[in-house]
Amino acid sequence: MSKLKIWAKKDIKYFKTIFEQSVAGTYSVTLSAGDYYVELYGAGGGAGISAWEAAGCLGGGGSGAGFKGIIKIDTPIIVSIVVGAGGLGKGSYNNARYEGDVGGDSSFNSIITCGGGKGGVGYSTVTSYGGAGGTLTINDTERIITKIKIASDGQANVYARGPYASYNDCSGGLSVQDGTHYGAGAGGWSVLQNLTNGLNGYCRIMTQTTADDYEVKDETVTYKLPKINEKYYVIKD
């Protein structure tokens, strides 16, 4: 039997930013045919708090869903980009029920939607809960041509209730973008009786470029095995 070695083909693609936005709104971007590196995050939900004297209930908002990967565009197209607005935090120091607003969805045309996180809830000293994370929806899987770097629903938050609960740190869901409370789409949180809104979503589109003019390098290694009489042999060094 002849000894044959597996060989590998490395495909390296270089990308640079052509669109980036974290201000909530709807945008149009003209794209030529080609491969594009896309980051997209839904907005975070707002925190909710209800407190009375030294007792209370509070909950942080969930974070928005996230996506990072390469999308193939077959023909020139005007893409509609939506960047979701962070949900407003709501609450007061009485016995009413308060629920933070839902974070807005972010979308890349009809191909990908990163749902916003749900708002946290506080209801007097009765109950509280954290908002659920947003949901990632991919409607056109055939356009996703390489391994997705990030594909995640948002993260739910924590909550607190009972005596002195309103003084606790009630964190919002962590951003899918960077795993912090400050990245795109992080959930709103309540600490020391202060409410925060969820953070806005985010979108970045990058186009292919050259090796001497890039911001992101994507490497895909494909392993192929020669064959002898239609049978495969793996020879280790």
N, C-alpha and C positions, 0 to 999 in steps of 0.2 A: 504494500500500500504506500503510495506516495504521501509524503508529509506536506500538508498545506496549512498555512496560517490564516487565521481570521484577519481581514484588513478592515480598516476604519476610514470613513470619509467624514471629515469635519466641515460642516456648513456654518460659516460665520456671517452674521448679518449685523450691520451697523445702522444706528438710528439717531436722528436729532429732532428736537421739538419744533413743531410747526403750529401747534395750538395748545394753550394751557389756560385753564380758567377755574377759579374757586368762588367767583361771585355768582350767586343764584340767578338763573335766567335761562333763556333759550338762544342758541347760537347756530349759525350756519357755516359750514366749512366745505369748500370745494376740494375734492380729492380725485387725483388721477388713478388709473389702474395701478395696482401694486400692493405691497405688503406694508401694513402699518402697525406699529407698536402702540397699544392703547391701554391707558390706566383710567379706571372709572370707579367712583365711590358714591354711594347714596348718602344723604344727610342724616345726622343723628337726631333722635327724638329729644324733646325737652324734658326737664325734670318736673316732678310734681311734689308738693308738700302741703300738709295741713297740720297745724299745731295749735295747742291751747295751753297756755302757761308753760309748765315744764314737760308736758307730754306731747307727742306728735307722731305723725306717720309721714314718711317721705320715700320717694323712689327716683332713681336716676333714669334717664332715657337710654334706649338701646342704640347701638351704633348702626350705621348704614352698611349694606352689603358692598363687596368690592370685587373688582376684576382687573387682572393685568395679563395681557397676552398679545399675540399677533393675529391681526385680522386681515384677510385677503379681500381686496376690492377688485372685481373683474373688469368693470368699465367705469369711466369717469362718472362721478356722482356728487350731488350736493347733500352732505350729511347733516341731519338735524341733531344737535347736541343739547341735552337738557342737564343743567346742574341744579340739583335739589337744594332747597333752602332749609336750614336747620330749624327744628321744631322749637317753638317758644316754651320756656319754662313757666309754669303757672302754680300759684299757691298763695296762701294767706294764713294768718294766725286766728283761725276760728274753726268751727266744727264742720265746715263744708268739705265736699269732695273736690279735689283738684287733680286734673290729669294734664300732663304736658302734651303739647301738640306733636303730631307725627312728623318726622323728618320727610322732606320731599324726595321723590325718586330721581335718580340720575339715569340718563339713557343715551345710547349711541344708535341713532336711527331706530329701527325696530329690531336690531340685531341683539342688543344686550340691554337689560334693565337692572340697575342696582337699586333695590328698594330701600327706602328710608327706615330708620329705626322708629319703634313705637315710643310714645311718651310714658314716663313714669307716673305712678299714681300715689297720692296720699289722701287719706280720708279720716280726718279727726284722729282719734286713737283707735279706730275700728280696724282698718286694714291699710296695707300698702304693698306695692309690688313694682318690680323693675320692668321697664318697657322691653319688649322682645326686639331682637336684632332684625334688620331688614333682610329680605330674601333676594337672592341672585337668580335672574331668569335669563337664559340664553336661548333665543328663538331661532337662530340659524347656525347650527353647530358645524355645518360644512365650511363656513368661512373662518373658523378657528383653526389655523393651519399648523400651529406648533403647540408644544406643551404650555398649558396655562401656568403662569407664575403665581398668580393669586386667583382663587375662585372660592369665595367664602361668603356665607351669610353673616350678617352683623352679630354683634355680641350683646346679650342681655346684661342688664346692670345688677346692682345690689340694692337692697332696701333696708329700712330700719323702722321700728315702731316701738311705742311704749314710753315710759318715763325718760326724759332727756334725749329722746331719739332725735329731736330737731337739732341737737348739737353734734350729731355724728357725721362722719364723712360718708356720704351716700354717693358712691361713684357711678358715673355713667359707663356705658359699654365702651370698650377700647376700640380705637380706630383700626380697621382692617389694613389700612395703608402702612402704619408703622407700629402698631401695638401700644400706642400711648393715648392719653386723654386729650392730646393736642393735635393729632393728625386729622386728616379729612374724614368727616362723617362721624366723629366721636360723639357719644351720647352726652346730654346735659347732666350735670350733677349738682347735688346740694351739700354744702358743708358750712357749718357755723351759721345756719339759717339763711344762707345766700343761695338763691336759685340761679342756674345758668341755662342758657339755650343750648340745643344741640348745634354742632358745627356743620357748616355747609358741606355739600358734596364737592366733588372735584373731577375734572377731566383733563387728560393730557393725551395728545396725539403726536406720534413721532413718525417721520418718514425715513426710508432707507437713504443712506449716504455712504461716504467713503471712509476708509480706515483712519484717515488723518483729520476727519471732521465729524466726530460723533460724540454722543452723550451716553448711549447705552449700547452694549455689545451683547448679542444673543448668539449662543453657540449650541448647535445641535450635532451630536455625533451619531452617525449611522454605521452600524457594524454589518458587514456582509461576509458570507462564508462561501468559498469556491466549492464546486461539487464534482465528484468523480462518479460516472455512471449513475447519475441522479441520486447518489447517496452522500450525505454530509459527514465530514470528519472534523473533529475539533482536536487540534494538536497543541498542547500546552508547552510553553518554553521550559 
